[in-house]
Amino acid sequence: MGLDYVKDLARPFAMAGDSIHFWTDRWKNEPLNLLAPELFTFVKREQLTVQKVANINDFSELFQLPLSQIDFQQMLEVQGMLNDLVLNKDNDRWVYNGGSETFSANKIYRALVGHSDVHPVFKWLWKNRAQPKHSLFLAPDQGQA
């Protein structure tokens, strides 16, 4: 499980654009490296932020030239998306699956691990009032029949 999977748990909304990777974060419906894969192969620097790309005077400076006709068409499409973008000085917003802007380790853990049914004795074990060192010795042995 890589960083891309973890990034899929949240969606950024560009305000200042300084915490969002232009090519690999989902500030559009999909990351731009997936929307324009041919063009992405010509990118000089993959880790630019939305803010840095928005402040570049000549968009073609981002790419190894010459571009093929398909690459050039994708460049125009991506540039059009960038032209529609309005940045300001506010912090970027990251909304986690479920619509919350509040980070919760518990929610992320559940999304990464999923749900599994456990034997009821383990629920009791975690909720009992014994001291932790005693709880270890009170747990039933799972190896015996």
C-alpha positions in Angstrom: 0.0 0.0 0.0 1.6 3.2 -1.1 1.2 6.9 -0.6 -1.2 7.1 -3.6 -3.7 5.0 -1.7 -3.4 7.2 1.4 -3.9 10.3 -0.8 -7.1 8.8 -2.2 -8.6 9.1 1.3 -8.8 12.9 0.9 -9.5 15.4 -1.8 -7.9 18.8 -1.9 -9.6 22.0 -2.8 -7.1 24.6 -4.1 -7.3 28.0 -2.3 -3.7 29.2 -2.3 -2.5 26.0 -4.1 0.7 25.7 -2.1 0.0 22.3 -0.5 -1.4 20.5 -3.6 0.8 18.7 -6.1 -0.3 19.8 -9.6 0.2 16.5 -11.3 -0.5 13.8 -8.7 -3.1 15.2 -6.3 -6.8 15.0 -7.1 -7.6 18.7 -7.2 -9.5 17.9 -10.3 -11.7 14.8 -10.6 -8.6 12.7 -11.2 -4.9 13.5 -10.9 -3.7 15.2 -14.0 -1.0 12.5 -14.5 -3.9 10.1 -15.2 -6.0 12.6 -17.2 -3.1 13.4 -19.5 -0.8 10.4 -19.3 1.0 11.1 -22.6 1.7 14.7 -21.6 2.9 13.7 -18.1 5.8 11.7 -19.7 7.2 15.0 -20.9 7.0 16.8 -17.6 10.4 18.2 -16.4 9.4 18.4 -12.7 6.7 16.2 -11.3 6.4 17.7 -7.8 5.4 21.2 -8.6 2.5 22.7 -6.6 -0.6 24.1 -8.1 0.5 27.6 -7.0 3.9 27.3 -8.7 2.4 26.1 -11.9 -0.2 28.9 -11.8 2.5 31.5 -11.6 4.5 30.3 -14.6 4.4 32.7 -17.5 4.9 30.2 -20.3 3.1 26.9 -19.6 5.2 25.0 -22.3 8.3 25.6 -20.1 7.1 22.7 -17.9 7.7 20.1 -20.6 10.5 18.5 -22.6 10.0 19.7 -26.2 9.0 18.9 -28.9 5.6 17.5 -28.1 3.6 15.3 -30.4 0.2 16.3 -31.6 -1.6 14.3 -28.9 0.7 15.7 -26.2 0.1 19.2 -27.5 -3.6 18.7 -27.4 -3.4 17.4 -23.8 -1.2 20.4 -22.9 -3.9 22.8 -24.2 -6.6 20.9 -22.2 -4.6 21.0 -18.9 -3.7 24.7 -19.5 -7.5 25.4 -19.9 -8.1 23.8 -16.5 -5.4 26.0 -15.1 -6.9 29.1 -16.7 -10.2 28.4 -14.9 -8.5 28.2 -11.5 -8.8 31.1 -9.2 -6.3 31.1 -6.3 -6.3 33.3 -3.2 -4.3 33.6 0.1 -6.5 31.1 2.1 -5.1 27.8 3.1 -5.9 24.8 0.9 -8.7 22.6 2.1 -8.4 18.9 2.3 -11.7 17.0 2.7 -11.5 13.4 3.9 -13.8 10.7 2.7 -17.1 11.2 4.5 -17.0 15.0 4.0 -15.0 16.0 7.1 -12.1 18.5 7.0 -11.1 17.3 10.4 -8.3 14.7 10.4 -9.1 11.6 12.4 -6.5 8.8 12.8 -9.4 6.5 13.6 -11.2 7.2 10.3 -8.0 6.8 8.3 -7.2 3.6 10.1 -10.6 2.2 9.4 -10.3 3.1 5.7 -6.9 1.5 5.4 -7.6 -1.7 7.5 -11.2 -2.1 6.8 -13.6 -4.0 9.1 -13.2 -7.5 10.4 -15.3 -9.5 12.8 -13.5 -10.5 16.0 -14.4 -13.0 18.6 -16.5 -11.4 21.5 -13.8 -12.4 24.0 -11.5 -9.9 22.5 -14.0 -7.1 22.9 -14.3 -8.1 26.6 -10.6 -8.2 27.0 -10.1 -4.6 25.8 -12.9 -3.3 28.0 -12.1 -5.2 31.2 -10.9 -3.3 34.3 -7.8 -5.3 35.0 -4.4 -3.7 34.9 -2.7 -4.1 31.4 0.0 -6.5 32.7 -2.8 -8.7 34.2 -5.0 -8.6 31.1 -2.3 -10.4 29.2 -2.5 -13.4 31.5 -6.3 -13.4 31.6 -6.8 -13.8 27.9 -7.9 -17.3 26.8 -5.4 -19.4 24.9 -6.5 -19.6 21.3 -4.3 -22.6 20.6 -6.1 -25.1 22.7 -9.3 -26.9 21.6 
